[in-house]
């Protein structure tokens, strides 16, 4: 699992789109407006789906389907109305450039 980390406006979603396209995966975004914006501005193999669509359909989708979740901190908070104040990750870091890191989770 790759994790893309960068400041706001520094290309995380663009990298997520590349990762999704390179792996024939669906991009999961926070709402329909963002899905449409991405579909209008980027060449995607699959139409981006929203967090709600992902949650509703994940049990019905074939196990071979793959997903890249954009803004995972928003996704985690979307799962509950309760405040999520932290998460933990296990990582192996490889530097991409000065502002963006890709983390590969240890499994």
N, C-alpha and C positions, 0 to 999 in steps of 0.2 A: 504494500500500500504506500503510495507516495503522498506526501503532505507538502503543499506549496505555501510558503510563508513570506509575506511582504507587507509593506505599509499600504494604507488605503490609496487606491489610484495608481499603483505601481505594477499592474499587470497580472494579478492573481487569477482573475477570471479568464484572461487570454491564455495563460498557461494551463488552466483547467480545461479549456476548450481543446487545446492541443492534445492534452493527455486523454481526454474522452475520444477525440477523433482517432488518435494513434492506436487506441485499444478497442475500437468499436463499442464504446460505452455511451450510456446516456449521461447528460449533464443535468444535475438536479439543482434548481435555483429557488430562491425564496418566494417568488410570486409570478403570476401570469404576465405582468408588465415586464419583468426582467426576462422571462422566457421569450416574449415577443421581441424585445430589444436585441437580444442575442441572435435570434433567428433572422432578424432584419439586417444585422451588421456583420455576421460571421457565416462562413461556410461550415455547416454542421452535417454530420452523417445522420444524426437523429435529432428531431425537434427536442429542445430542452423541456424537462418536466418540472413541475413545482414540488415543493416539500410535501404538500397535501396529496398530490397525485402519487408521489413515491410511496408515502405511507399507506394510502388506500390500495395500491396495486401491487405492492411488493410480494404479497403472499400468492398472487395469481401469476406472477411473471416466472418465466423459465429460469432455473438455477444458473444457466449459462449467461444470463444477462449481467452486464457489468455497469457500474455507476461511478460517477465522480460528483461529489457533493461540494458545491460552491458555498463558501462562508459557513463552514461547519459549526462555528460558534452560534450563528443564528439558527441553524437547524436544531442543535441541541436545545436551545431556548424555546424553539417552536414546539417541542415535544411536551412542554409543561408550562403552566402559568406561574409556577414557582420559580424563584430566582436561582439560576445556576451560577455559582460564583467561581467555579474552577473546573478544570478537567486535567487529566494526566495522559501523557503519551509516552510510549517507548520508542526511541528513535536511533537511527544511524544517519548522520548528516553529511550531505555532499553539497558543496557551495556551487551555485550557478553563476552568480554575479554579485556585485557589491550590495544589492538591496533585496535579492530574492534567494531563498534557500529552498531546496527540495529535501524533505525528510523521508526516509524509507522506514516504515515501522517494522520492528522486529516481531516476528510471529512465531 
